Amino acid sequence: MSRIRETIYLDKNNAIDLQLQADGAAVDLSSVTRMILRDVGCEWEVDSATSAGAFDWSSGGGALSLRLGDETIPPGAYNCWLIVFDPTNIDGIVWEEQLRLTVIAVCTVTP
């Protein structure tokens, strides 16, 4: 299992762009119905069923864009699972690559 390292800036518009692959080829995500990003410690999760704007897999070619800056994720470092659902896999499939996310609250300066 490999790890992908990314940074989330809370209250900012930065996106994490991934390409989901199996055996070196982009995965067809057209039948995907839901995705969940879950901290392996089960402290938090972001679910496309309740936070649709956090996930975008509509562009095809296995592309997944995560926009997590507006989610209620506590600052810190986390290992996370991406769980992908479709009509055949109603309990979801845990994606093989684990995500290592660093969540940062960027301070605001007031004049």
N, C-alpha and C positions, 0 to 999 in steps of 0.2 A: 504494500500500500504506500502510495506516495502522498506527500502533503503539498498543498497549494497554500502559499502565504499571501495574505492580503490585509489591507488596513481599511477600517470603516471610520469615517469622521462623522460623529453625531451632529445632527442639524445642518449637514452640508449635502451637496448634490453629487458627490463623487459616486461613480458606478464601478462595480467589479464585473468585468466582462470575461466570461469563461467559454470554452468550447468543450462540450461533453463528448467524449470519444470512447469507443470500445474497439479493441484490437487495432488501434491507430486510425480508425475511421470515424468521422463525425456521426453522431447518433441522430436518428430522425425523432424529433420531439413533437411531431404533429399530433400524436395521439395522447400526449401528456395532459392530464386533467388537473393535476395539483402538484405542488412541491412544498416541502418543509425543510427549513434550515434549522437544525437543532444542535445546541451545545451538548457535547458528550456527557457532561455532568447533569444534564436535564434541568438546568436552572432557567433556561429561556428557549424559546423557539419563535421563528417567524414562519407563518403559514400563508401560502398564497390564497387560501380560502377566506382569510380574514384581512390580509394585507396584499391585495392583488397588485398594487403598484410597486411592491418590493421585488417582484419577479417579472421578467419578460423573456419568453422563449419563442416569441412569434416570428422572429426573422428567419428561422430555418438554419440549416447547416450545423445543427448541434449547438448553436449560440445561445447562451444564457446570460442575461444582464441582471445583476442584483443591485438594487438601490436601497440601501439599508440605513441611510443617515437619519431617516425620520422614525425608525423603529425604537422601541423601548428596550434597548440592549444596554446593560450596565458596562461602563468602561472596564477594560481589562483585556487579557489574552485568553483565547478559547480555541480548543479543537472542536470542530463541528462536523456533523454529518449532513449531507444533502440527501433527502429521501424523495424519490420520484414516483408518482402514481400515474397509472393509465387504466383503461378498462380491463386489461388482462391481469394487472398487478394491483388489485384493490387495497392490499395491505402495504403497498409501496416497496420499492427497491432502494436499498442504501447504496449510494454511489461509491465506487471503490476508492476514489481519492478523498482523503480527509482534508477539510479546509482548516487552516490555522489562521484565525482572525484576531487582529489586534484592533480593539475598539477604543477610540480616542475622543474625548470631549474637548473640542477646541474652545479656548476661553474667549469671551467677548470683552472688548475694550470699550468703555463708554467715555465720551468726552467730558 
